[in-house]
Amino acid sequence: MKLFIQAFLIVLIATFVPSHDLNAQKTGKVSYPTLGISFTLPDGWVGQETDEGMLVGHQTIAGLILLSTHEYTTLDELRNEATTGLQDGSGTSLNLAGPSRTLNDRTIEAHYTGTLQWQPAKAMALAVLNRQGSGVLMIAIATQQVYGDPLEKALRQIHTSLQFTKPDVGSLIAQWQNTLRGTRLTYMDSYTSGSSYDGGIGGGYSSEARIDLCPQGYFQYSSNSTVGVGGSGVSGYAGGRDQGAGTWEIQVRQGTPTLILQFYNQEEYSYALAYDGDKLLLNGKRYFKTSSGEYAPYCP
């Protein structure tokens, strides 16, 4: 499961500490209604949420279980992904140990051996399809010295408890609609570089995008960018354009709230929405949200 392992090995290596140091956040039944996913953590196991999913550990059983979602839709895709393993060039290398096994019409099992931070390690993965939305990837991993049946047993118990339902996205959509309706979203970026000697060439760029989300359901969009060079006898400029308008809405795609801009010319822009503290992020970039005075949205 290369994509899954890559997403979590950074977290795993950073938190590969004795199990009793794991900060408990989730126990028992765990539900994510907007994903339509629920499962039960076995007695004694606690989960810690991360940006990518969940780490699950135990006070006395060594190793960790890692949970995340995936968007594969067929068993063949899961089998192909299972063969890739992971080599990070820094002492971690996990390779498929024998062929993957199909457990049922929605689950495959795969085992891996190799090294984790130069130490011999083992891992077991279960990948489950979801006909109604995002599937689930689960991996039990530990150094070879402490890897044992109790770790695998806990992984299988979580898998057995896994349930899928139709995602309940209504409340999430309403929340983001209320947050963004009647606001202006502005992205700004710039860079300048001066010449290092007299008569040399300096340059830079600036970029700005503005989205006005009107309460009536339509939007205004404008963007401009400039790229300039300047020096002794040299100057230049390129870029800049205004774009049309259309309608906007909030959807949940692959479990992520997403702003959809549907232009009247049928072009579509989509932005994954998130907050980092009090910073609004669209596709991982910070946008400033304003709603009054000269920074209010233009909604004639």
C-alpha positions as CSV (number, residue, x, y, z in Angstrom):
1,M,0.0,0.0,0.0
2,K,2.6,2.6,-1.1
3,L,0.3,5.6,-0.9
4,F,-0.9,4.7,2.6
5,I,2.6,3.8,3.9
6,Q,4.1,7.0,2.5
7,A,1.4,9.1,4.1
8,F,2.0,7.5,7.5
9,L,5.6,6.6,7.8
10,I,6.6,10.2,8.7
11,V,4.0,10.1,11.5
12,L,5.0,6.6,12.5
13,I,8.7,7.3,12.7
14,A,8.1,10.5,14.6
15,T,5.9,8.7,17.1
16,F,7.6,5.3,17.3
17,V,7.9,5.4,21.0
18,P,6.8,2.9,23.7
19,S,3.1,2.3,23.6
20,H,2.5,3.7,27.1
21,D,3.5,7.2,25.8
22,L,0.7,7.3,23.3
23,N,-1.8,10.0,24.1
24,A,-5.3,8.5,24.2
25,Q,-8.0,10.3,22.3
26,K,-10.4,7.7,21.0
27,T,-11.7,4.4,22.5
28,G,-14.5,2.0,21.8
29,K,-16.9,2.9,19.0
30,V,-15.5,5.5,16.5
31,S,-17.7,7.0,13.9
32,Y,-17.2,9.4,11.0
33,P,-20.7,10.2,9.7
34,T,-19.5,12.5,6.9
35,L,-17.5,9.6,5.5
36,G,-20.1,6.9,6.4
37,I,-17.4,4.9,8.2
38,S,-17.4,3.5,11.7
39,F,-15.4,0.8,13.6
40,T,-14.7,-0.3,17.2
41,L,-11.3,-0.2,18.8
42,P,-10.7,-3.4,20.9
43,D,-10.5,-3.1,24.7
44,G,-7.2,-1.5,25.8
45,W,-6.5,0.1,22.4
46,V,-6.6,3.9,22.0
47,G,-6.6,6.0,18.9
48,Q,-4.9,9.3,18.2
49,E,-6.2,11.3,15.2
50,T,-3.7,12.8,12.7
51,D,-4.2,15.0,9.7
52,E,-4.2,11.9,7.5
53,G,-6.1,9.4,9.7
54,M,-5.6,7.6,13.0
55,L,-2.8,6.0,14.9
56,V,-3.9,3.2,17.3
57,G,-1.7,1.9,20.1
58,H,-1.8,-0.2,23.3
59,Q,-0.3,0.2,26.8
60,T,1.4,-3.2,26.8
61,I,1.2,-4.5,23.2
62,A,4.1,-3.3,21.0
63,G,3.5,-1.8,17.6
64,L,1.0,0.5,16.0
65,I,-2.0,0.2,13.8
66,L,-2.6,2.9,11.2
67,L,-5.9,3.7,9.7
68,S,-6.7,5.9,6.6
69,T,-9.0,6.2,3.7
70,H,-8.5,5.4,0.0
71,E,-10.4,6.0,-3.2
72,Y,-9.8,2.7,-5.1
73,T,-12.8,1.1,-6.5
74,T,-11.7,-2.4,-7.6
75,L,-9.8,-5.3,-6.0
76,D,-7.4,-5.2,-8.9
77,E,-6.4,-1.7,-8.1
78,L,-5.8,-2.7,-4.5
79,R,-3.7,-5.7,-5.5
80,N,-1.6,-3.6,-7.8
81,E,-1.0,-1.0,-5.1
82,A,-0.1,-3.8,-2.6
83,T,2.9,-4.8,-4.8
84,T,4.7,-1.5,-4.7
85,G,5.9,-1.6,-1.1
86,L,8.1,1.3,0.1
87,Q,11.7,2.3,-0.1
88,D,12.4,5.8,1.3
89,G,16.2,5.7,1.0
90,S,16.6,6.5,4.7
91,G,16.6,3.1,6.4
92,T,13.0,2.2,5.7
93,S,12.2,-0.5,3.2
94,L,9.1,-2.6,3.2
95,N,8.4,-5.2,0.5
96,L,5.5,-7.6,-0.2
97,A,6.2,-10.9,1.5
98,G,4.4,-13.3,-0.8
99,P,1.3,-12.6,-2.9
100,S,-1.6,-10.7,-1.5
101,R,-4.7,-12.7,-0.4
102,T,-8.3,-11.9,-1.3
103,L,-10.5,-12.4,1.8
104,N,-13.8,-11.5,0.2
105,D,-15.3,-9.4,-2.5
106,R,-14.2,-6.2,-0.9
107,T,-11.0,-7.0,1.1
108,I,-7.4,-8.0,0.4
109,E,-4.7,-8.9,2.9
110,A,-1.0,-8.3,2.4
111,H,2.1,-8.9,4.5
112,Y,5.4,-7.0,4.3
113,T,8.9,-7.5,5.6
114,G,11.9,-5.2,5.6
115,T,13.4,-2.5,7.7
116,L,12.0,0.5,9.7
117,Q,14.7,3.0,10.5
118,W,17.3,0.3,9.7
119,Q,15.7,-2.1,12.1
120,P,14.1,-5.3,10.9
121,A,10.4,-4.8,10.7
122,K,7.1,-6.5,9.7
123,A,3.7,-5.2,8.7
124,M,0.3,-6.6,7.8
125,A,-2.2,-4.6,5.7
126,L,-5.9,-5.0,5.1
127,A,-7.5,-2.9,2.4
128,V,-11.3,-2.7,2.2
129,L,-13.5,-1.3,-0.7
130,N,-16.5,0.8,0.0
131,R,-19.3,0.8,-2.6
132,Q,-20.8,4.0,-1.1
133,G,-17.7,6.1,-0.8
134,S,-14.1,6.1,0.6
135,G,-12.6,2.7,1.5
136,V,-10.3,2.0,4.4
137,L,-6.7,1.0,4.6
138,M,-5.3,-0.6,7.8
139,I,-1.8,-1.5,8.6
140,A,-0.3,-3.1,11.7
141,I,3.4,-2.4,11.9
142,A,6.3,-3.0,14.4
143,T,9.9,-3.9,14.5
144,Q,10.5,-7.7,13.9
145,Q,11.7,-8.2,17.5
146,V,8.3,-7.1,19.0
147,Y,5.9,-7.9,16.2
148,G,3.4,-10.6,17.4
149,D,0.0,-12.2,17.1
150,P,-1.7,-9.7,19.5
151,L,-1.0,-6.9,17.1
152,E,-2.5,-8.8,14.2
153,K,-5.5,-9.9,16.3
154,A,-6.3,-6.3,17.1
155,L,-6.1,-5.4,13.4
156,R,-8.5,-8.2,12.5
157,Q,-10.9,-7.1,15.2
158,I,-11.0,-3.6,13.9
159,H,-11.6,-5.0,10.4
160,T,-14.4,-7.2,11.6
161,S,-16.1,-4.2,13.3
162,L,-15.9,-2.0,10.2
163,Q,-19.2,-0.7,8.9
164,F,-20.1,1.5,5.9
165,T,-23.2,3.6,5.6
166,K,-24.2,6.4,3.2
167,P,-22.2,9.5,4.1
168,D,-24.1,12.1,6.0
169,V,-22.8,15.3,4.4
170,G,-25.8,17.6,4.9
171,S,-24.6,19.2,8.1
172,L,-21.0,19.7,6.8
173,I,-22.3,21.3,3.6
174,A,-24.6,23.6,5.6
175,Q,-21.7,24.6,7.9
176,W,-19.5,25.6,5.0
177,Q,-22.3,27.4,3.2
178,N,-22.9,29.5,6.2
179,T,-19.2,30.2,6.6
180,L,-18.6,31.3,3.0
181,R,-21.9,32.8,1.9
182,G,-21.6,36.6,1.3
183,T,-17.8,36.7,1.6
184,R,-14.8,37.7,-0.5
185,L,-11.9,35.2,-0.7
186,T,-8.6,36.7,-1.7
187,Y,-5.3,34.9,-2.4
188,M,-2.1,37.0,-2.7
189,D,1.5,35.9,-3.5
190,S,4.5,37.9,-4.6
191,Y,8.3,37.7,-4.9
192,T,10.9,40.2,-5.9
193,S,14.6,39.7,-6.7
194,G,17.0,42.7,-7.1
195,S,20.1,42.6,-9.2
196,S,23.4,41.9,-7.4
197,Y,25.4,44.4,-9.4
198,D,25.0,47.8,-11.2
199,G,23.3,47.4,-14.5
200,G,22.2,43.8,-13.7
201,I,18.8,42.4,-14.0
202,G,16.2,42.1,-11.2
203,G,12.8,40.5,-11.4
204,G,9.9,39.0,-9.6
205,Y,6.2,38.2,-9.8
206,S,3.0,38.9,-8.1
207,S,-0.3,36.9,-8.2
208,E,-3.7,37.6,-6.9
209,A,-7.0,35.8,-7.1
210,R,-10.4,37.0,-5.8
211,I,-13.6,35.0,-5.4
212,D,-16.8,36.8,-4.4
213,L,-19.4,34.3,-3.1
214,C,-22.7,36.1,-3.4
215,P,-25.7,35.1,-1.1
216,Q,-27.9,34.6,-4.2
217,G,-25.7,31.6,-5.3
218,Y,-23.6,33.2,-8.0
219,F,-20.0,34.3,-7.9
220,Q,-17.6,36.9,-9.3
221,Y,-14.1,35.7,-10.1
222,S,-11.0,37.7,-11.1
223,S,-7.3,36.9,-11.2
224,N,-4.2,38.6,-12.4
225,S,-0.6,37.8,-12.4
226,T,2.4,39.8,-13.4
227,V,5.9,38.7,-14.3
228,G,8.5,41.4,-14.6
229,V,12.2,41.9,-15.3
230,G,14.0,45.1,-14.9
231,G,17.6,46.4,-15.3
232,S,19.7,48.8,-17.3
233,G,17.8,49.4,-20.5
234,V,15.6,46.3,-20.0
235,S,12.0,46.0,-18.8
236,G,9.2,43.6,-19.5
237,Y,5.6,42.7,-18.4
238,A,3.4,39.7,-19.0
239,G,0.1,38.4,-17.7
240,G,-3.2,39.7,-16.4
241,R,-6.8,38.7,-17.2
242,D,-10.3,38.8,-15.8
243,Q,-12.6,35.8,-15.9
244,G,-16.4,35.5,-16.0
245,A,-18.9,34.4,-13.4
246,G,-21.2,31.5,-12.7
247,T,-22.8,29.6,-9.8
248,W,-21.2,28.3,-6.6
249,E,-22.0,25.4,-4.2
250,I,-20.4,23.3,-1.5
251,Q,-20.0,19.5,-2.1
252,V,-18.3,16.8,-0.2
253,R,-15.9,14.9,-2.4
254,Q,-14.0,11.9,-1.1
255,G,-15.0,13.0,2.4
256,T,-13.6,16.5,1.9
257,P,-15.7,19.7,1.9
258,T,-15.1,21.3,-1.5
259,L,-16.0,24.7,-3.0
260,I,-17.3,24.3,-6.6
261,L,-17.2,27.2,-9.0
262,Q,-19.3,26.4,-12.1
263,F,-18.6,29.0,-14.8
264,Y,-21.3,29.8,-17.4
265,N,-18.9,28.5,-20.1
266,Q,-19.0,25.1,-18.4
267,E,-15.5,25.4,-16.9
268,E,-15.3,24.2,-13.3
269,Y,-12.9,25.1,-10.5
270,S,-12.8,23.0,-7.3
271,Y,-11.1,23.9,-4.0
272,A,-10.7,21.5,-1.1
273,L,-11.7,23.5,2.0
274,A,-9.9,23.4,5.4
275,Y,-8.9,25.5,8.4
276,D,-5.4,25.6,9.8
277,G,-6.2,27.3,13.1
278,D,-7.9,30.5,12.1
279,K,-6.4,30.4,8.6
280,L,-8.7,29.4,5.7
281,L,-7.1,27.1,3.2
282,L,-8.3,26.4,-0.4
283,N,-6.4,23.6,-2.0
284,G,-3.8,24.1,0.7
285,K,-3.2,27.8,0.0
286,R,-4.2,30.5,2.4
287,Y,-7.1,32.8,1.4
288,F,-8.3,35.9,3.3
289,K,-12.0,36.0,4.0
290,T,-13.7,39.4,4.2
291,S,-17.3,40.6,4.1
292,S,-17.5,44.4,4.8
293,G,-16.5,47.8,3.6
294,E,-14.2,48.0,0.6
295,Y,-13.4,44.3,1.0
296,A,-17.0,43.1,0.8
297,P,-18.0,40.9,-2.2
298,Y,-19.2,42.6,-5.3
299,C,-22.8,41.3,-5.7
300,P,-24.8,43.6,-7.9
